[in-house]
Amino acid sequence: MDKIEGCGSNESPKKKNLKISTFDVNIMSSMDEIALSGSAELPNPLADYEKPGYKMCSYVDKFIQTDAGAIPIIKSKLGKDDLFSTFYVRCGIKRNKYIVVPGLYGIGKPDKNSEVLVTANFKLTFDHLRKQLDDINAWILVLDTKGINVWCAAGKGTFSTLELVRKIKDCNLEKIVDHKRIIVPQLGATGVAARDVKKLSGFRVVDGPIRANDIPAFLKNKRQADKNMRQVTFSLYERFILTPVEIQIVLKPALITALALFIISGFGPGIFSFSSAWERGTISFFALITGIVSGAFVTPMLLPFIPSREFALKGIIAGSIFSIPVLLIISSAISGAAGLFALFLFSVTISSYLAMNFTGATSFTSPSGVEKEMKRYIPVQLASLVISTGLWIYSAF
């Protein structure tokens, strides 16, 4: 039900002492402490549920009373704060803290016959799901995946059978719906054993579609998925929205590398020269930027068109093609073939490493395949860095 991507904290809001977007409770376990009316819908304004230091989240519309207590009803339309936050998270800003409180939520006008959709507590995943549920009455069961999306959480073990069973019991789901069925996103299937869920909770697992935007058609078709709903896509747009995070991740290491480049560039016949450090360091910095752009942006964008199934090799190919014209432009400032080859080798190595790092965000690889690729290419990349460093220092003499 979501895209690929993140990681979060498993500390509770109380332990962190943060202002969070709901209140200082687990939605299902603590609502029974609040005085409720016997009406189907609570008349109190949302502000009545806020506690000192905690603010009601903007996506909560109201609360309804059920046999298991009060349940928050969320909005399907994303607000301005949601859109701005999505932009920040897409750029890798505060990504690890972008979470919602695990528990049960409702959308539309859910009742005892409404479907139960399971998702992760990474808010980007949560938002992507709810915005597709306009005019749909359903329950949303949010698992505690430590702020990780469904696919990655299933692989890491946080979107799991035990967590799903735990949430079903914590939320008293059997009191809220008359049927015994829950819809789990297909990308979470690797972490959930349907037979064990049935045995431990009494609820039957139905495999939902891969993408959240297919849910309306899936529900309309009596919970039957067609071929397209079962196929993973990785389109140009889907690859593009992942590149800002890849670039943001490498910024800090890039700054440290740039500093090292300026220092190394200062070595020469006079042992160390500050003027050489600046002049040659600037040139090597351009090689670094070229490798970053090639590996973290060009390779993901052109992924299906670059030969080879190995991402490290894709990065080498893209890095070679992309760095040659850049180096030719600045070749007049580089003394000797050794310096030129050093920068070429350095830039291509950076591109190869970052392209290989992108495997964690794609549907093109398997965990075992990624592990084998890393064992094969990381020693080569380290050797290339050593050789390029030696050649760059040698070219100064």
N, C-alpha and C positions, 0 to 999 in steps of 0.2 A: 504493500500500500504506500510505499514511499520511495524516494530516491536513496543514492548511495551516500553514505557519509557519516563521525564524530565520537566524542567520549565525554563523560561527565563524572560528577562526584556522587558517592553513595551516602554522604552525610545528610542527616535530616536538617530541615530548615531551623529547628530549635538549636541544634549543635552549632550551626554556622552563625546563628543570631543575625540572620539577614531579613530584610524586608522582602517578602515574597509576594507573588501575584495572587495567591489565595490567602487563607487565614491559617492561624497556627494550629492546624489539625490535619489529620488524614481525613479525606472527604467522608469516607464511610464509617470510620471508627469513632469519630468525635462529634458528629452531628447530633447524636442522641443526647448530648449534654445541653443542647440549645432548646429552649422552650419553643414548641411548635404548635400551630393551631391544627384543628382537625380537618381543615379544608383541603381540597385537592391541590391548591396552589397557595403558597405562603403570601400573605398580604404585606409583610414587612418589606421595606425597601432594602436593597443590597447593603446599604451602609450599616444597617442594624447587625449585620453578620461580621463586620470588620472588628478587629481587636487592636489595641494600642500596639503600634509598630508593624502592623500587618495590613495590607491593603487588598481589597477584593480585585481579582484580575479582570481586565477589561473585556475578556471574551465570555464571561459569565453573564447571562441574560436574566436569570431568575432561578428560583428553587421550586421543586415539586416534592410533595410528600408521597412516600411509598411505604410499603409494609416493612421495609428495611431502614426507614429513616428518610431524611431529606437528601435529595440528589440535585446537584447543580445542572441547570440547562444552559448549554453553551450556544454561542452564535455561530452561524455558518459563514458569515461575511467577515473578512479580515479587516481590522481597523488600521488607522494610520500607524499606531505604535507597533502593530504586528508587521506591517510592511517595512517600516524602518528597521526593526529588529532583524527581520529576514535579510535585509541588505547587509547589515553588520555581520551577521553570522556567516553569510555567503563569503564574506571577506576574511573569515576566520577570527573575528573579534568576539570575545567572550563566548566562544562556541561551546566550551565545556560546561558552562553554567546555564545554557539555554534549555531549561527543563520545565515540565509541569508536574504537579503533584500526582503520583499514581493513585488510581482508584476508579470509581465509576462516574461517568458523566452521561447526560442525555442531550439529544439534539432534536429539534422540532417538538412534537408532542408524543413522546414515547409512551407505550403502555405495556401490558403483560405479554402482548403478542409481537412486540417489536424485536427486530434482530439485534444481536449483540456483536459489535465489531471490536476486535482486539487490535491494539496498536502499542507503540513504544512511548516513553515519556520524553523523548527528544522533541522539543516544541516545534521544530521545523516539520517533523513527521506528523505531529498532532495537528498542526495548522493545515498541512497539505491534505489531510484526511477530511477535516471538518468543512473546508471550503468546497468540497465536492458533494456535500450532503444537504444542499439546499432543497427544501420541500421534501425531505426524507425524515421519517420518524424512526429513531434508532437509539440504542445505548452504545456507549463507547467505553470499553474496559481498557484502561491504561496500565500497562505493566511497568514495574520499576526496572528499567534497562540501564540505569546509571547515565542517562542522557545520551544514549547511543541509538541510532536508527535501527529499524527492524532487522535488516539483512545482516549488518555488522554485529548486532546484539545476539542474533541467533548463532553466529559463528563464535562469539566470545562466551556464550553460555548464560547471558543475562535475560534474553528472550527465550525462556525455557519452559519445560513441562512443569517443574516445581513452582516457578514463579506464577505461571498461569493458574495452576490449581490453588495456590495461596491467595491470589486476588479474587478468584471465584468464591472462595470461602469467606475471605475478609469482608467482601461486599454483600454477602448473603444473596447471591445472584438468584438462587432458587426461589427466594421470596419476591423477586422483582419481575421475573418472566415465568410464564406457564410452560413454555417449551424448554427442552434440554439441549440447546444447540448454541454454539458460538462460531463466529466466522474469523478465522485466523488468516492473515495475509500469506500468500504463497511463499514469499521470500523469508518468512519466519518458520517454514516447515522443517528446516534442518535442526531447529532447536526444540521442536515440540513433537512429542510422541503421542499421536492421537489416541492410541489404545490405552496408554497410561493415564491420560487426562480423563478418559471415560471411566476407567476403573477407580480413580481417586476422587473424582468430583461428580460423576454421573452425567456430565455434559459431553455431548458429541461434537467433535471438531469438524468443521466444514472448511475446506481450503478455498479462500477467497482469491480474487484476481491479483496480479502483480501490481498494477497501478491503481491508485485511488480513484482516478477519473473513470475507471470502468465499473466501479461499485454500483452506481445507479442502474446500469444495464444488467449487471450481474443479479441484483435483487429483483429487478423486473422480470428476469428470465428464470425465476424460481431457484435462485442460487446455483445456476448452471453457467459455467465459464466456457466461452468459445475458444478457438485456437489462438486468436490474437491476444486474448486476455492472459494466456499462459506463456507468452513469449516475452523475454527480456529484451528491451531496446536500449541502445546507447547512441542516440542521435547526436548530431552536431551541437544542438542546443544543450543537451544533457551533459555533453563533455565540456562545453564552454563554461557552464555555471560552476563547474568544479575547479577550474583553473585558478580563480582568485585565492582559494584556500591553499592550493599547492604553492603558489608564489608567496603567500603570507608565511607559510611554514618555514620557507627557506630564507626569509629576510634576516633573522638573527645570525644563523650560520654564515650567510653571505657577508655580513658586516665584519665578522671575525676573520673570514677568509680574505676580505679586501685589505684589512689591516696587515695580515701576514704577507700579502702580496707586496704592499708598499715597503715593508721591512726587507723582504728578500730582494726586491728590486734595487735596494740601495747598495748591495754588495758588489764590489768591483775591484779594479787595480789598486785603488786607494783604500782598501778594506771596506769603508762605508762612506757613501756620499749622499747627503740629503737631497741635492739637486737630482741625482740619478734616481733616488727613491721616489721623488715626485714625478719625474718624466716617465721613467719606465713603469712605475707603479700605476700611473694613469692608463698607460697602454694595456697592461695586464688586467686592469679593472674592466676595460671594454671587453676583453676576452671572457671574463667572468660573467658579465651581463649577457653576452651572446649565448653562453652555455645555459644560463638560467632561462632565458626566453625560449631557447630551442627545446630544452628538456621539459619545462613546466608549462609551456603554452603551445608552441608549434607542434610538438609531438602529439599531445592529446587532441588537438584540433584536427590533425591529419591522420589520426590513428589508423583508420581502416585502409588508407591508401599507401602507407609505408610498408614495404615488404618485411617479412619475418613475423613470427608469433611471439618472439622474445622482445620484451619492452626495452631491455638494455641495448639490444642491437638496433631497435627502432630509433633509440636516442642517438646512437652512433651515426646512423645514416642521416637523420635529420640534422644533427650537430655538424656533420661534415659539410652538408650542402649549405647550411645556413651560415657557418663560420667562415667559409672560404671567401665569399665576397666582402665580408666585413674586414677580414685580415688583409685582403688586397687593397682596400681603401686606406688602411693605416700602415701598409707595408713600408712606406718611405720613412716612417719614424722608427722602424725596427732594424737593428743592425745585424746582418748575417742571417743565413738560413737556419742556424741553430735556434735563434730567438723566435723566428717565424714558426718553426715546427713545434717549439715548446708551447707557444700560445695556442696553436691549432690542437695539439694533443690535450692540453689543459681544458680548453673549451669543449671539446668533444667528450671528454671524460665527465665533466659536470653535466652535460646534456644526457649522457647515458645513465648516470646515477639517478637524476631527477625523473627521467622517463620510467626507469625501473620502479621508482617509488610510487608512481601513479598506478601501479597494478592493484593497490589496495582500494581503488575507487572504481574499478571497472568490472564488467561482466565477462571480459574476454579471457580471464585466467582462473585457475583453481589454486587453493592454498598450497597443495603439493607442488604444482608447477612453479609457483612463485618462489617457494623454498629452494627448489633445484636451480632456478635461474640466479638467485642471489648467491648461492654457493659457487656457481660457475663464474659469475661476472665481478663480484666484489673484489676478489684477489687481483683480477686484471685491472680494475679501476684504481686500486691502491698502487699497483706497480706503475701505472700510467702517470699518476700524480707525482710519484717519486722521480720518474724519468723526466717529466716536463719541468719539475722544479730544478733538477740538476742542469738541464739544458738551458734554462732561463738564466741561472747564475753564470754558467759557462759563457753564454753569449755576451756578457758584460765585459769580458776580458779581451 
